Amino acid sequence: MERFHIRESVIFEDILPDEYLKLSNAMKVSRSRMSLQQMLDDPPDTMQLIGKFIEYDTHYNDLLYFLTTNRQIKLNTQPVFHWYINNTSIESSCWLLEPILIKHAISTLYEQQGMSLLRENVKEANKFFKLSVKTREDLITVLNRWKWKHIRNNITQKEWNISKINTLKTQQSLAMIDVGISKHSASKTLFTVSQRAIRHASLAYKAWPSDYNQKVLHLSEALRYLFSSNMLWSEAKYGQSIYRIEHWLMGDFDAGPYKNIQEQLTGLLFLLSERKKDNESIYFHKVEAAPSLIEPCQLMYNNEDVPHPAFEEKAPLNETHETELDLKSDE
């Protein structure tokens, strides 16, 4: 769990000339920052902490807007914004660092809250992932305004934040799949959502290669092949269904907190055994390769939902509409 600490106090009313104190909210910003600084030393409930961060973010942005629209003001002194995040020191005299760090903290806390809920309430967790994504998108907007930044930290790197956004969007798709499995949603629907997971997981890995992003991409691909196998079986393509499992799903998969996904992946050997038994005693289909699925690198640049290749000729319904309809209650 990420830890935040505001190292240096900033008294904003000492920075501005006296004649501007009544026009600005400098004193309110100072009090809000000090209150947050004290709260971080003994963090309360996560939602309370998020609320305090949001309060400070609002007050600080008001002051920043005031200074931006009154550039003629000569400050008494230039503040230094100094934080510790996981014992790493981050400091700068740039006023844009503060909203970047605030939004990073809010986004991280939303993400942590979502992850903590995955085992008990996936639908609620998904809501926090969306809030985390929105906050980090706001962070990138601020980051784009900081032209002369010199801090070499992940938080100030646009690519890292883009990766985080796509990782969170992957988690949203995985959460939808987990709920969909529990509700016995159609394999076609789950296949579509798994391809969305692959798209975002690929974008996350492209922006910021890491072992974690690679692992999530591997999990998303495994789910796509599982749902593809199920679709093929339902269409009486028994040999192709078995081939999918034998050639793409014979490995160890860790679904983390997604218990329904993990249950599906853990039961693959039993599923394969049952399908082989049925094929050898009833259907007698040749075990052969099915039509290839679109590559992850192609999905990255395709915002449309790509249908399963075996069903392209008889898919009159819009795939996106059908998926949203089936899982609307889970979003």
C-alpha positions in Angstrom: 0.0 0.0 0.0 1.4 3.4 -1.0 2.2 5.8 1.8 2.1 9.6 1.5 3.7 12.2 3.7 3.9 16.0 3.2 7.4 16.9 4.3 7.4 20.7 4.4 4.7 23.1 5.5 3.7 26.0 3.2 2.1 29.1 4.6 0.4 30.6 1.6 -0.6 33.8 3.3 3.1 34.6 3.9 3.8 34.1 0.2 1.2 36.7 -1.1 1.4 40.4 -0.4 -1.0 41.6 2.3 -3.3 43.5 -0.1 -4.2 40.2 -1.9 -5.1 38.1 1.1 -8.7 39.1 1.1 -9.0 38.6 -2.6 -7.5 35.1 -2.5 -8.3 32.1 -0.3 -4.7 31.8 0.8 -5.5 31.2 4.5 -8.1 28.6 3.7 -5.5 26.7 1.5 -2.9 26.8 4.3 -5.4 25.4 6.9 -6.6 22.7 4.5 -3.0 21.7 3.7 -2.0 21.6 7.3 -5.0 19.5 8.2 -4.2 17.0 5.4 -0.5 16.9 6.5 -1.5 16.0 10.1 -4.1 13.4 8.8 -1.4 11.6 6.7 0.7 11.0 9.8 -2.1 8.9 11.3 -4.3 8.0 8.3 -8.1 7.5 9.1 -10.6 5.6 7.0 -9.6 5.6 3.3 -12.8 7.5 2.2 -12.2 10.2 4.9 -8.7 10.6 3.6 -9.9 10.9 0.0 -12.4 13.5 1.1 -9.7 15.6 2.7 -7.5 15.3 -0.4 -10.4 16.5 -2.6 -11.1 19.4 -0.2 -7.4 20.5 -0.4 -7.3 20.0 -4.2 -10.4 22.3 -4.6 -9.0 25.1 -2.4 -5.5 24.8 -4.0 -6.9 25.0 -7.5 -8.9 28.1 -6.6 -5.7 29.8 -5.4 -3.7 28.6 -8.5 -6.4 30.1 -10.7 -6.3 33.4 -8.9 -2.5 33.6 -9.3 -2.7 32.5 -13.0 -5.2 35.3 -13.8 -3.2 37.9 -11.7 0.3 37.4 -13.0 1.3 40.9 -12.0 1.4 39.9 -8.4 4.9 39.8 -7.0 5.2 37.0 -4.5 7.0 37.6 -1.2 8.8 34.3 -1.5 8.7 31.2 -3.7 7.4 28.1 -1.9 8.9 24.6 -2.2 6.5 21.7 -2.4 8.1 18.7 -0.7 6.4 15.3 -0.3 7.6 11.8 0.5 5.8 9.0 -1.3 6.9 5.5 -0.2 10.0 7.1 1.4 11.0 8.7 -1.9 11.5 12.4 -1.7 9.8 14.6 -4.4 10.1 18.3 -4.3 9.9 21.3 -6.6 9.2 25.0 -6.6 6.7 24.6 -9.4 3.2 25.2 -8.4 2.0 22.4 -10.7 3.7 19.7 -8.7 1.2 20.0 -5.9 -2.0 19.2 -7.9 -0.1 16.4 -9.6 0.8 14.8 -6.3 -2.7 15.4 -4.9 -4.4 13.7 -7.9 -1.9 10.9 -7.8 -2.8 10.3 -4.2 -6.5 10.4 -4.8 -6.3 8.1 -7.8 -4.1 5.6 -5.8 -6.5 5.6 -2.9 -9.5 5.0 -5.2 -7.6 2.1 -6.8 -6.6 0.6 -3.4 -10.2 0.9 -2.2 -11.4 -0.9 -5.4 -8.8 -3.7 -5.0 -9.8 -4.2 -1.4 -13.4 -4.7 -2.4 -12.8 -7.2 -5.3 -13.3 -10.3 -3.2 -16.6 -9.2 -1.6 -18.2 -6.7 -4.1 -16.8 -6.6 -7.6 -19.5 -4.3 -8.8 -18.6 -1.7 -6.1 -14.9 -2.1 -6.8 -15.5 -1.3 -10.5 -17.0 2.1 -9.5 -13.8 3.0 -7.6 -11.7 1.9 -10.6 -13.7 4.4 -12.8 -13.1 7.2 -10.3 -9.4 6.4 -10.2 -9.2 6.5 -14.0 -11.0 9.9 -14.2 -8.7 11.4 -11.5 -5.5 10.2 -13.3 -6.8 11.6 -16.6 -7.1 14.9 -14.8 -3.6 14.5 -13.6 -2.3 14.1 -17.1 -4.1 17.3 -18.1 -2.1 19.2 -15.4 1.1 17.3 -16.4 0.8 18.6 -19.9 1.0 22.2 -18.6 4.3 21.5 -16.9 6.8 22.2 -19.7 10.0 22.5 -17.7 9.7 19.6 -15.2 13.0 18.0 -14.2 11.9 15.5 -11.6 12.7 11.9 -12.6 9.9 10.1 -10.9 7.2 7.8 -12.4 4.4 10.1 -11.2 5.7 12.9 -13.4 6.0 10.7 -16.5 3.1 10.9 -18.9 3.7 7.4 -20.2 3.6 5.9 -16.7 0.2 7.5 -16.0 -1.1 6.4 -19.4 -0.1 2.9 -18.4 -1.8 3.2 -15.0 -5.1 4.3 -16.7 -5.0 1.4 -19.1 -4.2 -1.0 -16.3 -7.2 0.3 -14.4 -9.4 -0.1 -17.4 -8.2 -3.7 -17.8 -9.2 -4.2 -14.1 -12.7 -2.8 -15.0 -13.1 -5.4 -17.8 -11.8 -8.2 -15.6 -14.3 -7.2 -12.9 -17.1 -7.3 -15.5 -16.0 -10.8 -16.6 -15.9 -12.0 -13.0 -19.4 -10.8 -12.4 -20.5 -12.1 -15.8 -19.2 -15.6 -14.9 -21.2 -15.6 -11.7 -24.3 -14.6 -13.6 -23.7 -17.2 -16.4 -23.5 -14.6 -19.1 -23.1 -15.7 -22.6 -19.6 -16.7 -23.7 -20.0 -14.4 -26.7 -20.5 -11.5 -24.3 -17.5 -12.5 -22.1 -15.3 -13.0 -25.2 -16.0 -9.4 -26.2 -15.2 -8.0 -22.8 -12.0 -10.1 -22.6 -10.8 -8.5 -25.9 -11.4 -5.1 -24.3 -9.2 -6.3 -21.4 -6.5 -7.3 -23.9 -6.7 -4.0 -25.7 -6.1 -2.0 -22.5 -3.6 -4.5 -21.1 -1.6 -4.2 -24.3 -1.7 -0.4 -24.2 -0.6 -0.5 -20.6 2.4 -2.7 -21.4 3.3 -0.6 -24.5 3.3 2.6 -22.5 5.2 1.1 -19.5 6.6 -2.4 -19.8 6.6 -4.2 -16.5 6.2 -7.7 -15.1 2.8 -6.8 -13.6 1.4 -5.5 -16.9 2.7 -8.5 -18.7 1.0 -10.8 -16.2 -2.4 -9.0 -16.6 -2.1 -9.2 -20.4 -1.3 -13.0 -20.1 -4.4 -13.5 -17.9 -6.6 -11.5 -20.3 -5.5 -13.6 -23.3 -6.1 -16.8 -21.4 -9.7 -15.7 -20.8 -10.3 -14.8 -24.4 -9.2 -18.3 -25.5 -11.3 -19.9 -22.9 -14.5 -18.1 -24.0 -13.5 -18.7 -27.6 -13.3 -22.5 -26.8 -16.7 -22.3 -25.2 -18.2 -20.5 -28.2 -16.8 -23.1 -30.6 -18.2 -26.0 -28.5 -21.6 -24.4 -28.5 -21.5 -24.2 -32.3 -20.7 -27.9 -32.5 -17.0 -27.2 -33.5 -15.9 -29.8 -30.9 -12.4 -30.5 -32.3 -11.5 -26.8 -32.6 -12.8 -26.2 -29.1 -10.5 -28.9 -27.7 -7.6 -27.5 -29.8 -8.0 -24.1 -28.2 -7.6 -25.4 -24.7 -4.8 -27.8 -25.5 -2.7 -25.2 -27.4 -3.5 -21.9 -25.5 -4.5 -22.7 -22.0 -2.1 -25.4 -20.7 -0.4 -23.2 -18.1 -0.7 -21.8 -14.6 -2.8 -18.7 -14.3 -3.1 -16.4 -11.3 -6.4 -14.4 -11.4 -5.5 -12.6 -8.1 -8.7 -11.5 -6.3 -11.0 -12.6 -9.1 -12.4 -15.8 -7.5 -14.9 -16.6 -10.3 -12.2 -16.2 -13.0 -9.8 -18.3 -10.9 -12.3 -21.1 -10.5 -12.8 -21.2 -14.3 -9.1 -21.4 -15.0 -8.4 -23.9 -12.2 -11.0 -26.2 -13.8 -9.4 -26.2 -17.2 -7.9 -29.7 -17.0 -11.2 -31.2 -15.9 -13.1 -29.3 -18.7 -10.6 -30.6 -21.3 -10.9 -34.1 -20.1 -14.8 -34.0 -20.3 -14.8 -32.5 -23.8 -12.3 -35.1 -25.0 -14.4 -37.9 -23.5 -17.5 -36.5 -25.2 -15.8 -36.1 -28.6 -14.2 -39.5 -28.6 -17.5 -41.3 -27.6 -20.1 -39.2 -29.4 -19.0 -36.6 -31.9 -15.7 -38.0 -33.4 -14.5 -34.6 -34.6 -10.9 -34.1 -35.7 -8.9 -32.0 -33.2 -7.7 -29.1 -35.4 -6.9 -25.5 -35.3 -9.7 -23.0 -35.3 -9.6 -19.6 -37.2 -6.9 -17.4 -35.6 -8.0 -14.7 -33.2 -6.9 -11.1 -33.8 -3.5 -10.3 -32.4 -3.2 -8.1 -29.2 -1.1 -5.6 -31.1 -3.9 -5.2 -33.6 -6.5 -4.8 -30.9 -4.5 -1.9 -29.4 -5.4 0.3 -32.3 -9.0 -0.9 -32.8 -11.6 0.8 -30.8 -14.4 -1.3 -32.2 -15.4 -4.7 -30.7 -14.0 -7.3 -33.1 -16.3 -10.4 -33.4 -15.1 -13.9 -33.0 -13.9 -15.1 -36.5 -16.1 -18.2 -36.5 -19.2 -16.1 -36.1 -18.5 -13.1 -38.4 -21.0 -14.3 -41.1 -23.9 -14.7 -38.7 -23.6 -11.8 -36.2 -26.4 -9.4 -37.1 -26.5 -7.8 -33.7 -24.0 -5.0 -32.9 -21.5 -6.7 -30.6 -20.9 -3.5 -28.5 -24.6 -2.9 -27.9 -25.2 -6.6 -26.9 -22.4 -6.6 -24.5 -23.4 -3.3 -22.8 -27.0 -4.6 -22.6 -26.0 -7.9 -21.0 -23.7 -6.3 -18.4 -25.3 -3.0 -18.0 -26.1 -3.6 -14.4 -22.5 -4.5 -13.6 -21.0 -1.2 -15.0 
